[in-house]
């Protein structure tokens, strides 16, 4: 009669069938790498074709995207520049932004500095593709999740830089604090 026990004392263990786990992971990573490279090459060829087909249209599209991204920062900057052009605006700006006291401890100091630059300070223009491509320098420097510095170098007039406490998020309408205002004589 045969032994009725299923225990075979370790003899005749079934061997594992198929690839080991490390080989499956390596194969998966290789497939992902090939797909990523194909996507990059395909995307590059598509952009090259679009650029070759209609360079001006592509340029307009890129400029339009850039304008849409920086418009909120520029509109806040324009509002500050308009305030800097008048004594009343400067008073309101200083009162609403206590961080300006780091540079000008008293409102009278701020107003005296503003009086020196107000006669030559032009209004900041609307944001257009021509403004971005022209000789007037616009710079927007943003620290990730932190301060935003917007500066403008007009053709005629002093250079203006304003530092805000944070970047403008889409749909955000709350006023931002102005941390610093810098106005330097024209460097033309």
Secondary structure, DSSP 8 states (H G I E B T S, - for coil): --------TTTT-----S--HHHHHHHHHHHHHHHHHHHHHHHHHHHHHHHHH-HHHHHHHHHHHHHHHHHHHHHHHHHHHHHHTSHHHHHHHHHH-GGGGGT-SSHHHHHHHHHHHHTT--------HHHHHSSSEEEEEE-TTS-EEEEEE-SSS-EEEEEESS---TT--S---EEEEEEE----
